[in-house]
Amino acid sequence: MLDVLYRLLDYFHPAGVGTGDEDLVNRIRLSVGLAWFIGLGTLAFAVAYPYVAPQIIPVTWALAYGLALSFLLAPWVLRATGAVRPMGIFLTNVPLLVVLLVAWKSHGIRTPGLFFLPVPVLIGLGLGGRRIGALTALGAVAGVGTLAALEVSGVKAFPPIESSQVLLLVVIGLGLTMVIGIGWFYETTRVRTLARLREALAAAEAANKAKRDFLASMSHELRTPLNSVIGFSQVVRTKEELSASGDDMLERVHASGLHLLGLVDQILDVTKVEAGEVELDLEAVDVIELIRRTLRDLDTQKPRERVELLSELPPTCPPLATDPEKLRQILVNLVVNAFKFTRQGSVTVRLIANPEAGAIALEVEDTGIGIPPEKLEAIFERFVQVDSGTSRKFEGTGLGLSICKDLCDLLGYTLGVQSEPGRGTTFKVSFGSS
């Protein structure tokens, strides 16, 4: 029911006014709803009042019909012109002036209609916030004060009114006063909540930016000495004659430097993705050749002799429009991840393709420890591994799969996973909509 009402109110949303600001959208909905409510109410008053009070003057009767027509047409004017602010001013001030004008023409401060003064205040509160609501309330108080001053000073004499009518409308006025109090409380709470949310969001964005800047700065600072350590260790190994133990120690230094450099590169990749600084360089890529070249490089990085790196590639495959460096990084991260969790068996890279559609998907299958079903979604989150025990058994930051997911999203690919604990895991990169 509420959705139907929202669709009806949204029909009058001006075409030139955006819908991104939810607060503005709700104020427009409130404006349209109040315009129709007041218009229909005024129309009912205009139709029924001559039968209830035959002594009503024709001018008041005509004024009621004119106001009813104005309020009923106001949403159409809003839709055509986009004048949101004038609409709010109209809905706030016109009812206030009408109530005071009726009091001036009838019974002064004893006019039953004065008990409806909270209505314009409520409208002002809803459309313009606390400031407009307070100004409207001051206007109502000033109007009533003026009527009282005129009567007390004897400048204008107002006729008396029956007490039964006063009692009835006092009850109505008290009810409306409660409504305005609730509305004021709601508006105050909403404004304060929005302010706190904006402050929290700004603080979170500032902290996130500071984190990215720090990680990027430290990563760049670490790369320079690391490259020096790796380079000099490689030079010493090739130029100097070392004992077996010395060569082994130098090999450990070199391997540790490469590992630490890989971790630094992962941190840099994350900061670039979060900052939206990753750019694509698309070109027609021979996927089969890219996979073969990458696997040749990775074959020397196998952590265990009992793990075999295999490939299942079609004889031919049409070129794929992609960023070769990003696709290679995805493949490297998936294979290195498979190496990490495979004690023995194999890691198989499989390209699914056909001559007509070209490359359809890339799979990396291992015979490792597998992933529990309840952990499958979490593995793509940053700094997350299968469980805390895994983080102690296996080295790594938990960033590799997260980077793969981000790069796949950037390229328009889908990264999925299937796994069975104790049997192995298969990661599948589906190209395009295939």
C-alpha positions as CSV (number, residue, x, y, z in Angstrom):
1,M,0.0,0.0,0.0
2,L,2.8,2.4,0.9
3,D,4.6,1.6,-2.4
4,V,1.5,2.5,-4.3
5,L,1.2,5.8,-2.4
6,Y,4.9,6.6,-3.1
7,R,4.5,5.9,-6.8
8,L,1.5,8.3,-6.9
9,L,3.4,11.0,-5.1
10,D,6.5,10.5,-7.2
11,Y,4.5,11.1,-10.3
12,F,4.6,14.8,-9.4
13,H,8.4,14.8,-8.8
14,P,9.8,17.5,-11.1
15,A,11.8,16.2,-14.1
16,G,14.6,18.7,-13.6
17,V,15.1,17.8,-9.9
18,G,17.4,14.8,-9.2
19,T,16.4,11.9,-7.0
20,G,19.8,11.3,-5.4
21,D,18.9,13.4,-2.3
22,E,16.5,11.2,-0.4
23,D,15.7,14.0,2.1
24,L,14.6,16.3,-0.8
25,V,12.6,13.5,-2.4
26,N,10.7,12.9,0.9
27,R,10.1,16.7,1.2
28,I,8.6,16.8,-2.3
29,R,6.4,13.8,-1.4
30,L,5.2,15.5,1.8
31,S,4.5,18.7,-0.2
32,V,2.3,16.9,-2.7
33,G,0.5,14.9,0.0
34,L,-0.2,18.0,2.1
35,A,-1.4,19.9,-0.9
36,W,-3.9,17.2,-1.8
37,F,-4.9,16.8,1.8
38,I,-5.5,20.5,2.4
39,G,-7.2,20.9,-1.0
40,L,-9.6,18.1,-0.5
41,G,-10.3,19.2,3.1
42,T,-11.0,22.8,2.0
43,L,-13.2,21.6,-0.8
44,A,-15.2,19.5,1.7
45,F,-15.5,22.5,4.0
46,A,-16.7,24.7,1.1
47,V,-19.4,22.1,0.1
48,A,-20.6,21.3,3.6
49,Y,-20.3,24.6,5.5
50,P,-23.4,26.4,3.9
51,Y,-25.6,23.6,5.2
52,V,-24.0,23.8,8.7
53,A,-23.8,27.6,8.9
54,P,-26.2,29.2,6.5
55,Q,-25.1,32.7,7.7
56,I,-21.7,32.3,6.1
57,I,-20.9,35.2,3.8
58,P,-20.5,34.5,0.1
59,V,-16.9,35.9,0.0
60,T,-15.8,33.3,2.5
61,W,-17.5,30.6,0.5
62,A,-15.9,31.7,-2.7
63,L,-12.5,32.0,-1.0
64,A,-12.8,28.4,0.2
65,Y,-13.4,27.1,-3.3
66,G,-10.6,29.2,-4.6
67,L,-8.2,27.9,-2.0
68,A,-9.3,24.3,-2.6
69,L,-8.6,24.7,-6.3
70,S,-5.2,26.3,-5.7
71,F,-4.1,23.5,-3.4
72,L,-5.3,20.8,-5.8
73,L,-3.5,22.3,-8.7
74,A,-0.3,23.0,-6.8
75,P,1.3,19.5,-7.4
76,W,0.8,19.9,-11.1
77,V,2.5,23.3,-11.0
78,L,5.3,21.8,-9.0
79,R,5.7,19.0,-11.6
80,A,5.8,21.5,-14.5
81,T,8.0,24.1,-13.0
82,G,10.2,22.3,-10.5
83,A,9.7,25.2,-8.0
84,V,10.2,23.2,-4.8
85,R,10.9,26.2,-2.5
86,P,8.0,28.4,-3.7
87,M,5.8,25.3,-3.2
88,G,6.9,25.0,0.4
89,I,6.3,28.7,1.0
90,F,2.9,28.5,-0.5
91,L,1.8,25.5,1.6
92,T,3.2,27.0,4.8
93,N,2.0,30.6,4.6
94,V,-1.3,30.4,2.8
95,P,-3.1,28.2,5.4
96,L,-1.6,30.4,8.1
97,L,-3.0,33.6,6.5
98,V,-6.3,32.0,5.7
99,V,-6.9,30.9,9.3
100,L,-5.9,34.4,10.6
101,L,-8.1,36.1,7.9
102,V,-11.1,33.9,8.9
103,A,-10.5,34.9,12.6
104,W,-10.3,38.6,11.6
105,K,-13.6,38.3,9.7
106,S,-15.5,36.3,12.4
107,H,-14.9,35.9,16.2
108,G,-11.3,37.1,16.7
109,I,-9.3,35.2,19.2
110,R,-12.4,33.1,20.0
111,T,-12.7,31.8,16.4
112,P,-12.7,28.0,16.5
113,G,-10.5,27.9,13.4
114,L,-7.6,29.2,15.4
115,F,-7.2,25.8,16.9
116,F,-6.0,24.7,13.5
117,L,-2.9,27.0,13.6
118,P,-0.6,24.0,14.4
119,V,-1.3,22.7,10.9
120,P,0.7,25.4,9.1
121,V,3.4,25.0,11.7
122,L,3.5,21.3,11.1
123,I,3.7,21.9,7.3
124,G,6.6,24.3,7.8
125,L,8.4,21.9,10.0
126,G,8.1,19.0,7.5
127,L,9.0,21.0,4.4
128,G,11.6,23.4,5.7
129,G,12.9,21.9,8.9
130,R,13.1,23.4,12.4
131,R,13.9,26.9,11.3
132,I,10.9,27.3,9.0
133,G,8.7,25.6,11.6
134,A,9.9,28.0,14.2
135,L,9.3,31.0,12.0
136,T,5.8,29.8,11.1
137,A,5.0,29.3,14.8
138,L,6.2,32.9,15.5
139,G,4.0,34.1,12.7
140,A,1.0,32.3,14.2
141,V,1.7,33.7,17.7
142,A,2.1,37.2,16.2
143,G,-1.2,36.9,14.4
144,V,-3.1,35.7,17.5
145,G,-1.4,38.4,19.6
146,T,-2.5,41.1,17.1
147,L,-6.1,39.9,17.2
148,A,-6.0,39.9,21.1
149,A,-4.5,43.4,21.1
150,L,-7.2,44.7,18.8
151,E,-10.0,43.3,21.0
152,V,-8.5,44.4,24.3
153,S,-7.8,47.9,23.1
154,G,-11.4,48.2,21.7
155,V,-10.2,49.0,18.2
156,K,-12.4,46.1,16.8
157,A,-15.3,44.3,18.5
158,F,-15.7,40.6,17.7
159,P,-19.0,38.8,18.1
160,P,-19.3,36.0,20.8
161,I,-19.5,32.3,20.0
162,E,-21.3,29.4,21.5
163,S,-19.3,27.5,24.2
164,S,-20.1,24.1,22.8
165,Q,-18.4,24.8,19.6
166,V,-15.4,26.2,21.5
167,L,-15.1,23.0,23.6
168,L,-15.3,20.8,20.5
169,L,-12.5,22.6,18.7
170,V,-10.4,22.9,21.8
171,V,-10.2,19.1,21.9
172,I,-9.3,19.2,18.2
173,G,-6.7,21.8,18.8
174,L,-5.1,19.9,21.6
175,G,-4.9,16.8,19.4
176,L,-3.2,18.8,16.6
177,T,-0.8,20.3,19.2
178,M,0.2,16.8,20.2
179,V,0.8,16.0,16.5
180,I,3.0,19.1,16.1
181,G,5.0,18.1,19.2
182,I,5.6,14.6,17.9
183,G,6.5,16.1,14.5
184,W,8.9,18.5,16.1
185,F,10.6,15.7,18.1
186,Y,10.9,13.6,15.0
187,E,12.4,16.4,12.9
188,T,14.9,17.3,15.7
189,T,15.9,13.6,16.1
190,R,16.2,13.2,12.3
191,V,18.4,16.3,11.9
192,R,20.7,15.3,14.7
193,T,21.0,11.7,13.5
194,L,21.8,12.9,10.0
195,A,24.4,15.2,11.3
196,R,26.1,12.4,13.4
197,L,26.0,10.1,10.3
198,R,27.6,12.8,8.1
199,E,30.3,13.4,10.7
200,A,31.0,9.7,11.1
201,L,31.1,9.2,7.3
202,A,33.6,12.1,7.0
203,A,35.7,10.7,9.7
204,A,35.7,7.2,8.2
205,E,36.6,8.6,4.8
206,A,39.4,10.7,6.2
207,A,40.8,7.7,8.1
208,N,40.5,5.5,5.0
209,K,42.4,8.1,3.0
210,A,45.1,8.4,5.7
211,K,45.4,4.6,5.7
212,R,45.8,4.5,1.9
213,D,48.3,7.3,1.9
214,F,50.3,5.6,4.6
215,L,50.3,2.2,3.0
216,A,51.3,3.7,-0.4
217,S,54.1,5.8,1.1
218,M,55.5,2.9,3.2
219,S,55.2,0.5,0.4
220,H,57.2,2.7,-2.0
221,E,59.8,3.3,0.8
222,L,60.2,-0.4,1.3
223,R,60.6,-1.3,-2.4
224,T,63.9,0.6,-2.8
225,P,65.9,-1.2,-0.2
226,L,64.3,-4.5,-1.0
227,N,65.2,-4.2,-4.7
228,S,68.8,-3.5,-3.6
229,V,68.9,-6.6,-1.3
230,I,67.5,-8.8,-4.1
231,G,69.8,-7.3,-6.7
232,F,73.0,-7.6,-4.7
233,S,72.2,-11.1,-3.5
234,Q,71.8,-12.1,-7.1
235,V,75.1,-10.4,-8.1
236,V,77.0,-12.1,-5.3
237,R,75.6,-15.5,-6.2
238,T,76.7,-15.2,-9.8
239,K,80.0,-13.5,-9.3
240,E,81.4,-15.0,-6.1
241,E,82.5,-18.6,-5.3
242,L,80.7,-19.5,-2.1
243,S,80.6,-22.6,0.1
244,A,77.5,-24.8,0.1
245,S,76.3,-23.3,3.4
246,G,77.0,-19.8,2.2
247,D,75.2,-20.3,-1.0
248,D,72.2,-21.7,0.9
249,M,72.1,-18.7,3.2
250,L,72.3,-16.3,0.3
251,E,69.5,-18.3,-1.4
252,R,67.4,-17.8,1.7
253,V,68.1,-14.0,1.7
254,H,67.2,-13.8,-2.0
255,A,63.9,-15.8,-1.6
256,S,62.9,-13.9,1.5
257,G,63.5,-10.6,-0.3
258,L,61.3,-11.8,-3.3
259,H,58.6,-12.9,-0.9
260,L,58.6,-9.5,1.0
261,L,58.6,-7.7,-2.3
262,G,55.5,-9.6,-3.4
263,L,53.7,-8.6,-0.1
264,V,54.6,-5.0,-0.7
265,D,53.3,-5.2,-4.3
266,Q,50.0,-6.6,-3.0
267,I,49.6,-3.7,-0.6
268,L,50.3,-1.3,-3.4
269,D,47.7,-3.0,-5.5
270,V,45.1,-2.8,-2.8
271,T,45.7,1.0,-2.3
272,K,45.4,1.6,-6.0
273,V,42.1,-0.3,-6.2
274,E,40.6,1.5,-3.2
275,A,41.7,4.9,-4.6
276,G,40.3,4.1,-8.0
277,E,43.7,4.6,-9.6
278,V,43.8,1.3,-11.6
279,E,43.7,1.9,-15.3
280,L,43.0,-0.6,-18.0
281,D,45.1,-1.0,-21.2
282,L,43.0,-3.2,-23.4
283,E,44.4,-5.0,-26.4
284,A,43.9,-8.2,-28.4
285,V,45.7,-10.9,-26.3
286,D,46.8,-14.4,-27.2
287,V,45.5,-16.1,-24.1
288,I,47.2,-19.4,-24.7
289,E,50.6,-17.8,-25.1
290,L,50.1,-15.6,-22.0
291,I,49.2,-18.7,-19.9
292,R,52.2,-20.7,-21.2
293,R,54.6,-17.8,-20.5
294,T,53.2,-17.3,-17.0
295,L,53.3,-21.0,-16.1
296,R,57.0,-21.2,-17.2
297,D,57.8,-18.4,-14.8
298,L,55.7,-20.0,-12.0
299,D,57.1,-23.5,-12.4
300,T,60.3,-22.4,-10.7
301,Q,58.4,-21.0,-7.7
302,K,56.7,-24.3,-6.7
303,P,57.2,-24.6,-2.9
304,R,57.2,-28.4,-3.0
305,E,58.7,-31.0,-5.4
306,R,55.6,-33.2,-4.8
307,V,53.3,-30.6,-6.4
308,E,53.0,-30.7,-10.2
309,L,52.0,-27.6,-12.3
310,L,49.9,-28.7,-15.2
311,S,48.0,-27.0,-18.0
312,E,45.0,-28.0,-20.2
313,L,44.9,-25.7,-23.2
314,P,43.0,-25.9,-26.5
315,P,45.1,-26.0,-29.7
316,T,43.9,-22.6,-30.8
317,C,41.8,-19.7,-29.4
318,P,40.8,-16.4,-30.9
319,P,42.4,-13.3,-29.3
320,L,40.7,-11.9,-26.2
321,A,40.3,-8.2,-25.7
322,T,41.7,-7.7,-22.2
323,D,44.5,-6.1,-20.2
324,P,47.3,-8.6,-20.4
325,E,49.1,-7.4,-17.2
326,K,45.9,-7.6,-15.2
327,L,44.9,-11.0,-16.5
328,R,48.5,-12.3,-15.8
329,Q,48.3,-10.9,-12.3
330,I,44.9,-12.7,-11.7
331,L,46.5,-16.0,-13.0
332,V,49.6,-15.6,-10.9
333,N,47.7,-14.9,-7.7
334,L,45.4,-17.9,-8.2
335,V,48.3,-20.3,-9.0
336,V,50.4,-19.0,-6.0
337,N,47.3,-19.4,-3.8
338,A,46.9,-23.0,-5.0
339,F,50.6,-23.7,-4.4
340,K,50.2,-22.4,-0.8
341,F,47.4,-24.8,0.2
342,T,48.5,-27.9,-1.8
343,R,50.8,-30.3,0.0
344,Q,51.0,-32.8,-2.8
345,G,49.3,-33.6,-6.0
346,S,48.8,-31.0,-8.7
347,V,47.8,-27.5,-9.7
348,T,46.1,-27.4,-13.1
349,V,45.4,-24.3,-15.2
350,R,42.6,-24.9,-17.7
351,L,41.4,-22.6,-20.5
352,I,37.8,-23.3,-21.7
353,A,37.3,-22.0,-25.3
354,N,35.8,-22.8,-28.6
355,P,36.6,-21.5,-32.2
356,E,33.3,-19.4,-32.4
357,A,33.0,-17.8,-29.0
358,G,36.7,-17.7,-28.2
359,A,38.0,-17.8,-24.6
360,I,35.0,-18.5,-22.3
361,A,36.7,-19.2,-18.9
362,L,40.0,-19.8,-17.1
363,E,40.1,-22.3,-14.3
364,V,42.8,-23.0,-11.7
365,E,42.2,-26.4,-10.0
366,D,44.3,-27.8,-7.1
367,T,44.3,-31.0,-5.0
368,G,44.9,-29.1,-1.8
369,I,43.2,-28.9,1.6
370,G,39.9,-27.4,0.3
371,I,37.6,-24.8,1.8
372,P,34.6,-25.3,4.1
373,P,31.3,-24.3,2.4
374,E,30.6,-21.6,5.1
375,K,33.9,-19.9,4.3
376,L,33.6,-19.6,0.5
377,E,32.2,-16.1,0.5
378,A,34.7,-14.8,3.1
379,I,37.8,-15.7,1.2
380,F,37.3,-12.8,-1.2
381,E,37.4,-10.3,1.6
382,R,40.7,-8.4,2.4
383,F,43.0,-9.8,5.0
384,V,40.9,-13.0,5.3
385,Q,42.0,-16.6,5.1
386,V,40.0,-19.7,5.7
387,D,40.5,-19.5,9.5
388,S,42.8,-18.4,12.2
389,G,44.6,-21.7,12.2
390,T,45.3,-21.4,8.5
391,S,46.9,-17.9,9.1
392,R,49.4,-19.6,11.5
393,K,50.2,-22.6,9.2
394,F,50.4,-20.7,5.9
395,E,52.2,-17.5,5.2
396,G,50.5,-14.6,3.4
397,T,48.4,-11.5,4.0
398,G,45.0,-12.7,2.7
399,L,45.1,-10.1,-0.1
400,G,45.7,-12.2,-3.2
401,L,42.2,-13.4,-3.7
402,S,40.8,-10.0,-2.8
403,I,42.9,-8.4,-5.5
404,C,41.8,-11.1,-8.0
405,K,38.2,-10.3,-7.3
406,D,38.8,-6.5,-7.6
407,L,40.6,-7.0,-10.9
408,C,37.9,-9.3,-12.3
409,D,35.2,-6.8,-11.4
410,L,37.3,-4.1,-13.1
411,L,37.6,-6.1,-16.3
412,G,34.0,-7.2,-16.2
413,Y,34.7,-10.8,-15.4
414,T,33.1,-13.1,-12.8
415,L,35.3,-14.9,-10.3
416,G,33.7,-18.0,-8.8
417,V,34.9,-20.9,-6.6
418,Q,34.0,-24.5,-5.9
419,S,35.6,-26.5,-3.2
420,E,35.4,-29.7,-1.2
421,P,37.4,-30.0,2.0
422,G,40.2,-32.5,1.7
423,R,39.7,-32.8,-2.1
424,G,40.7,-29.5,-3.5
425,T,39.5,-26.2,-4.9
426,T,38.7,-24.8,-8.3
427,F,38.6,-21.1,-9.0
428,K,36.9,-20.0,-12.3
429,V,37.3,-16.7,-14.1
430,S,34.4,-16.3,-16.6
431,F,35.1,-13.8,-19.3
432,G,32.3,-11.4,-20.3
433,S,28.8,-12.6,-19.8
434,S,29.6,-16.2,-20.5
